[in-house]
Amino acid sequence: MRTKSPELMDKIKKFIEGYYFENGDSPSTTKIAEAVGISRAGAYNYLVAINDRGMIDYIRHPDVLPDRSSLSVHNVLLLKS
């Protein structure tokens, strides 16, 4: 596993905080990737690393749609104080 840049981790966390306070919701992985100039896969990997370091809580949970015909996964980012 490659080493994650502490500077990029901080940049991602600050983006998440700003986005949350501006929009009242967590940004998508795509929005994070676009904001910091990395791929969605890279953003996901950084979110996992940031979570592992205790900087955020990154939770993936399934949400069953009302007709229960399909399953959708939502990402939830919880900011640590």
DAKAMO-V436475 format. One line per field, one symbol per residue. ss: DSSP state (2 for helix, 1 for strand, 0 for the rest). phi: phi as a letter, one per 30 degrees, with the letter a starting at -180 (. if undefined). psi: psi as a letter, one per 20 degrees, with the letter a starting at -180 (. if undefined). A space follows every 50 residues. Layout:
ss=???
phi=???
psi=???
//
This chain:
ss=00000222222222222222222000002222222200022222222222 2200011111111100000011111111100
phi=.ddcddddeddddddeddddddciadddddddeddcibdddddeddeddd dddidbccbcbdbddedhdbcbcccbccdcd
psi=pqppphghggggghgggggghhijrqqrhgggghhjkrrhgggghggggh ghijhrooppqqopqhikirpppqpppppq.
//
